[in-house]
Amino acid sequence: MKKLYGTIMIHQQIMDKQRSIQEHIQYYKLKHKKFGLEIVKENEEKEKLERTNLMNITDSEEAINYVLNILINKKIMPNEEDIIHDLVKQYT
């Protein structure tokens, strides 16, 4: 199962182009054996696409919802799996 959990938009200034662009970040809740998450980040020019996919993080849907809410509210796109595991530990 893959379900869109939330979307945010960030305005970023690009110095070499001397203008700002919008970045779209989508947060998905995943369910396979355990709950996980996927985060997709792209800008409006489609120049750069980043994807973080972490499966089977926790058995608790409440814990993954907690993590996703923090990431969305603070506009975070973690690059390391340890950050997610620390947030799950913080919840429990």
N, C-alpha and C positions, 0 to 999 in steps of 0.2 A: 504494500500500500504506500502511496506517495500522495500527500495532501498539502496544498499550499496553506501555510500557517499565517504568513504576513509578508508585506512588501513595504519597503521604504525607498525614498529618493534622496540622494545627497548631491548637493551642488559643489563642484570642485573646480578650483582655479588652475588652469594649465598655463604655466609661465611661458613656455616656448611658443605657444600659440596666442598668448595674451588674450585669453577669453575663458569663460567658464563653461563647463559641460555638466550634464546631469548623469549621475550613476544610479542605476536601478539595482536594488538588492532584493532577492526573493528568498524567503525562508520556508523550507518544506519540512514537514514531519514525516518520517519514514517508519514503517513497521514491517519487519520481516520476522525473525525469531524474537528480537527485542526491538525497542524503540531507538531510532537514530534521527539524524537530521541531514539536510542538504541545503547549502547556501549557494546561490548563483548570483554573481555580480557582473554586470555589463554596463558600458556607457552608451550614450545615445548615438555615438558614431560607430559602434560595434567594433572598435579597434581592439578592445581588450576584454576578454571574458575569463573570469575566475570562477572555479567551482570547488567547493569543499563538500565532501560526501563522507559522513561518518555513520556506519551501520552498527547496530547492536551495541548501543551505549548503555542502556538501562532497561530493566523490566518494567519500570514505573512510568506510566503515561504522564502522571503529575510532575515527575522530575523533568521529563523532556519538555513539557509545557513551560515549566519554570525557567529552564535554560533558554528556550526560544524567546520567552518574554524579555528576559534580560538582554539578549543579543539585539532584539528589535528596539527596545526602549533606549538602549545606549548606542545604537547604530554601529554594532560591532560585526566584523567579518573575521573570525579567528582563522589564523593560518596553521595553528598547531592543535592537534587532538588533545593535548594535555590541558588546554584551557577549558575545553568542554567537560572533560572528566573532573576537573577541579570544581566546576559549577555544579555538576551532579552531586559530588561529595558535599558541597556546601548546602544543598537542598536537604540531604538526608541527615 
